[in-house]
Amino acid sequence: MDADEALVILENILREERLSQLQITIFRDTWNDLSYRVIARNSGYEVGYVKQTGSQLWQTLSKALGERVSKSNIQSVLKRYAHRNRNQLVEGARGQELGAGDWGLGTRGQELEARNQRSGANSECKTQRSYCQIWCMKKN
């Protein structure tokens, strides 16, 4: 699972809450093992502000996922969540009427699909399958 795929799951979990652009950047860069100092330098924010925003992000995710989330454990927590809830997520995706180019996960799902098509991803990454279905199939 890469950062963009994890972000699709995360945004699905946080249906009602929207992440800010900085929170998305912190999430992606943290997933890719970058330090707050590097994230701040790359994004043009002060390190303290990035740390504060990151802390708020982890608190939001902790509440949504029902377990403590931090910069150091986000990958394991999100992978565990996806694994625990794969049947529910897959069944929910099957119950949706999906059109071409729509994984039922909104804009981020469409962006991920477009990226997969541009990169020549395998047929599992075609339309009418949610990310959770794809990820769970790869794990089984």
C-alpha positions as CSV (number, residue, x, y, z in Angstrom):
1,M,0.0,0.0,0.0
2,D,1.4,3.4,-0.9
3,A,0.6,6.8,0.5
4,D,-2.1,7.6,-2.1
5,E,-3.8,4.3,-1.6
6,A,-3.7,4.8,2.1
7,L,-5.1,8.3,1.6
8,V,-8.1,6.8,-0.2
9,I,-8.9,4.6,2.7
10,L,-8.3,7.5,5.2
11,E,-10.7,9.8,3.4
12,N,-13.3,7.1,3.3
13,I,-13.0,6.7,7.0
14,L,-13.2,10.4,7.6
15,R,-16.2,10.8,5.3
16,E,-17.6,13.9,7.1
17,E,-14.2,15.6,7.8
18,R,-12.1,17.1,5.1
19,L,-8.3,17.1,5.5
20,S,-6.5,20.4,4.7
21,Q,-3.9,20.4,2.0
22,L,-1.2,20.6,4.8
23,Q,-2.7,17.6,6.6
24,I,-2.6,15.6,3.3
25,T,1.0,16.6,2.8
26,I,1.9,15.6,6.3
27,F,0.1,12.3,5.9
28,R,1.8,11.5,2.6
29,D,5.2,12.6,3.7
30,T,5.0,10.8,7.0
31,W,3.9,7.6,5.2
32,N,7.1,8.0,3.1
33,D,9.2,8.4,6.3
34,L,10.0,12.1,6.0
35,S,10.7,14.1,9.2
36,Y,8.7,17.1,10.2
37,R,11.7,19.3,9.5
38,V,11.9,18.0,5.9
39,I,8.1,18.3,5.5
40,A,8.3,21.9,6.8
41,R,11.1,22.8,4.4
42,N,9.4,21.2,1.4
43,S,6.0,22.8,2.2
44,G,7.2,26.3,3.2
45,Y,5.8,26.2,6.8
46,E,7.5,26.5,10.1
47,V,8.5,23.2,11.8
48,G,6.4,24.1,14.9
49,Y,3.3,24.6,12.8
50,V,3.8,21.4,10.9
51,K,4.3,19.5,14.2
52,Q,1.1,21.1,15.6
53,T,-0.9,20.3,12.5
54,G,0.5,16.7,12.5
55,S,-0.5,16.3,16.1
56,Q,-4.0,17.5,15.4
57,L,-4.2,15.0,12.4
58,W,-3.1,12.1,14.6
59,Q,-5.7,13.0,17.2
60,T,-8.4,13.1,14.6
61,L,-7.3,9.8,13.2
62,S,-7.1,8.3,16.7
63,K,-10.7,9.3,17.4
64,A,-11.9,8.0,14.0
65,L,-10.0,4.7,14.2
66,G,-10.6,4.0,17.9
67,E,-6.9,3.5,18.7
68,R,-3.9,5.7,19.3
69,V,-2.4,6.9,16.0
70,S,1.0,8.6,15.8
71,K,3.6,9.6,13.2
72,S,5.4,6.4,13.9
73,N,2.5,3.9,13.8
74,I,0.2,5.3,11.1
75,Q,1.1,2.6,8.6
76,S,0.5,-0.3,10.9
77,V,-2.7,1.1,12.3
78,L,-4.2,1.8,8.8
79,K,-3.2,-1.5,7.4
80,R,-4.7,-3.3,10.4
81,Y,-7.9,-1.2,10.0
82,A,-8.2,-2.2,6.3
83,H,-7.6,-5.8,7.1
84,R,-10.1,-5.9,10.0
85,N,-12.8,-4.2,8.0
86,R,-12.1,-5.6,4.6
87,N,-15.4,-7.6,4.4
88,Q,-17.5,-4.6,5.4
89,L,-15.6,-2.3,3.0
90,V,-15.9,-4.8,0.2
91,E,-19.6,-5.5,0.8
92,G,-20.2,-1.7,0.9
93,A,-18.4,-1.2,-2.4
94,R,-20.4,-4.0,-4.0
95,G,-23.7,-2.5,-3.0
96,Q,-22.9,0.8,-4.8
97,E,-23.8,1.5,-8.4
98,L,-20.5,2.4,-9.9
99,G,-20.0,4.0,-13.2
100,A,-16.9,4.1,-15.4
101,G,-14.1,6.0,-13.6
102,D,-15.8,5.8,-10.2
103,W,-14.6,3.6,-7.4
104,G,-17.3,4.9,-5.1
105,L,-14.6,6.8,-3.2
106,G,-14.9,10.3,-4.7
107,T,-12.3,12.4,-6.3
108,R,-9.3,10.7,-4.6
109,G,-10.4,7.3,-6.0
110,Q,-10.7,8.8,-9.4
111,E,-7.2,10.3,-9.2
112,L,-5.8,7.0,-8.1
113,E,-7.5,5.2,-10.9
114,A,-6.2,7.7,-13.4
115,R,-2.7,7.3,-12.0
116,N,-3.0,3.5,-12.3
117,Q,-4.2,3.7,-15.9
118,R,-1.3,6.1,-16.8
119,S,1.2,3.7,-15.2
120,G,-0.2,0.6,-16.9
121,A,-1.3,-1.0,-13.6
122,N,-2.7,-4.5,-13.8
123,S,-6.4,-5.2,-14.6
124,E,-7.2,-5.4,-10.8
125,C,-6.9,-1.6,-10.8
126,K,-9.7,-1.1,-13.4
127,T,-13.0,0.6,-12.8
128,Q,-15.8,-0.8,-10.6
129,R,-13.5,-2.0,-7.9
130,S,-12.9,-0.2,-4.7
131,Y,-9.4,0.2,-3.4
132,C,-10.3,-2.0,-0.5
133,Q,-11.3,-4.8,-2.8
134,I,-8.0,-4.5,-4.7
135,W,-5.9,-4.3,-1.5
136,C,-7.7,-7.3,0.1
137,M,-7.4,-9.4,-3.1
138,K,-3.6,-8.7,-3.2
139,K,-3.3,-9.7,0.5
140,N,-5.2,-13.0,0.1
